[in-house]
């Protein structure tokens, strides 16, 4: 990892900021990308002397391209691109509007697509590179109905990630494409969800952002296609899709509804 140039979106707080700090401490050159200038500068100040903050809105393709250009201008190349930016929503399927769906796809899917399409020609030219898309357990399991559109967006992101991996595997075996699936993480994700939401720090067994960042750093050091951040998560996914009656499975833990957790 030392001296690797690692672009991280959504890096002003939460998992992204924790990852930037971690890889910076290990000698990498993190490029932190996010909208909030003050918070981004604070995160960069904790991420090593080579950290580069780039204020950008990754829901705009031109901003993603500008962030990539800034990284190449400073460091000459990019080794790893981590699509971490995302946002939740607190609405059941019956309540969703067209705007809700558009927002979730734009923030959670199109932003990552822009990153993949922007960095991929660079990786092809170099013959190597690594794209990491931070997904969610909600992209594997419909754990709670009020995160419906977010879960749908993460399912879409998983499909794009796997499809890109299959597309380039034969010709570019040294370009890795990975999905990482955290569960509940103790960050301000709930506060930032559209329409507000459950305080993520109150979720049973919420994982620390530092622990998730450590898992992602491990994926950078030892590339794998599909990674869960907690023991037992893969088994949960297999059990659900292997259930004879998925509807019955959804009535038991770990599936839950809004009434099962406390709102702010």
Secondary structure by P-SEA (a helix, b strand, c coil): cccbbbbbccccccaaaaaaaaaaaaccccccccccaaaaaaaaaaccccbbbbbcccccaaaaaaaaaaaaaacccccbbbcccccccccccccccaaaaaaaaaaccaaaaaaaaaaaaaaaaaccbbbbbbccccccccccccaaaaaaaaaaaaaaaaaaaaaccccccccccbbbbbccccccccccccccccccccccccccaaaaaaaaaaaaaccccccccccaaaaaaaaaaacccaaaaaaccccccccccccc
